[in-house]
Amino acid sequence: MSEELYDVIIIGGGPAGLTASIYTSRQGLRTLIIEGKQLGGRAWGPHTIENFPGFPVGISGTDLMNKFISQSRKFGVEFKEETFVGLTDMGETKMVMTRKGIYQSKALILTTGLQRKTLSIPGEMEYKGRGVCYCAICDGPFFKDMPVAVIGAGKEAVEDALTLSQTSSKVYAIPGGKGYSEGFEEELEELAQQLNVEILEGADVVSIEG
């Protein structure tokens, strides 16, 4: 166990964790970020980000996250590339366990984010951020007046298809072989009424090419 006592330990090194670390470290609090995978989180991957203020011509996710990391380091934030496995609240002290050690802090901030579902098919990771996206609101404007496909059987997929139908020339809605889930019939009816939407019932996506 490390004998060092941090003021703040942040679990998760994505945009939220890095932002929190800038605030805490600027207040003179000794801050440690523990991130087991990739500093920058899911924001690391996108080829171009256009909706972050201050970059009117856009910026790559890698470049933006490098700026976040550089700013955190400037104020003295420490980093551990370790996998978080548990914690114990000892009252005034929090014990944070990773696969490599145990760390102590006075306060703990959790910014673990979420893991998006993937199709796990050939081409998905290859084209991630270059045509394969996971957020219609974030990335839909990249594909204005272009044909797009929305893969998924839940309510979010239907809502994303409706969103994209307002800006894309054609939307292929692909719920998979089992069809759409139940519980949002009104949204499905609205989707079916869109003239530029084609629902491909019974189709399973087996690969992504480009």
Protein Blocks (a to p, Z undefined) as FASTA:
>chain_A
ZZbdcfbdcehjbfklmmmmmmmmmnopacddddfkbghijmlmpmbdckbghianopaf
klmmmmmmmmmmmnopacdddddfbdcdehjaccdddfkbccddfbdcddebpadddeki
ghklmmgoilpacbfklmmmmmgoiacddedjbfklmmmmmmmmmmpmbdcddebjnopa
ehilmlmmmmmmpmkbccdehiacfbdcZZ
